[in-house]
Amino acid sequence: QQQIQVLKEVILKNPNGFTSDFNGNIINKEKGFFVSITNIKGKQINRLINKILFIKHNGFKDNKNLKFGYWKEEDIHYTDLSLYVKDLNLCKTIGKIFNQKAIFDLNKFESIYL
């Protein structure tokens, strides 16, 4: 419950989108790449965060490279679990395995389309 509140507060402070750890610390100074391994969308923030936390705690509990992503388009909220990867080729391969259209380059702060 506390983790939900922390993430909701980060969403309110960063309504255009962000990637953070699960303590609400925004990730923006890392070097490497993010690839999403889930995409969940909807209109109810609590429900989205609950789904992401369920997946994290039941499937990836001890993975320190897993991050929380959020963005909004029109009236739809999006959340995801993003994997932090240092190697570009590995990140692209993971992206293809998870049927992602793009990965995110933290070095250039831009998307790389697959």
C-alpha positions, -999 to +999 in steps of 0.1 A: +000+000+000+028+024+008+046+016-025+014+024-044+012+058-026+048+066-034+044+058-071+011+078-073+030+108-058+057+105-084+031+103-112+014+135-099+048+153-099+058+139-134+025+138-154+043+136-188+061+104-179+091+090-162+110+058-153+118+053-117+129+026-092+101+012-070+110+037-043+100+066-066+136+077-075+135+090-111+161+074-134+178+099-156+215+098-151+222+062-160+240+051-191+225+022-210+191+013-223+156+005-211+134-022-227+098-028-216+088-063-207+051-054-200+026-028-211-005-021-191-029+006-199-061+020-184-078+049-167-075+039-130-040+046-117-044+024-086-054-006-106-024-001-130+001+002-102-014-028-084-010-050-116+026-039-121+035-045-084+018-079-086+040-089-116+071-075-100+067-092-066+056-125-080+079-128-110+109-105-105+111-099-068+148-096-064+157-081-098+174-047-092+175-039-129+137-037-131+122-002-132+087+013-132+076+033-162+047+057-166+033+079-194-001+093-205-016+097-239-049+115-241-070+100-213-052+067-211-025+060-185+003+035-193+026+017-169+053-008-176+081-028-161+113-018-179+145-037-177+177-017-175+204-032-198+239-018-205+244-036-238+226-023-269+225-056-288+212-075-258+185-048-252+174-050-289+172-088-286+151-086-254+129-060-271+122-083-300+115-113-276+089-091-258+074-078-291+084-042-284+084-015-311+113+004-295+138+005-267+150+037-249+185+050-252+195+067-219+227+080-234+209+100-261+176+102-243+157+090-273+138+059-286+155+033-309+129+017-331+133-021-337 
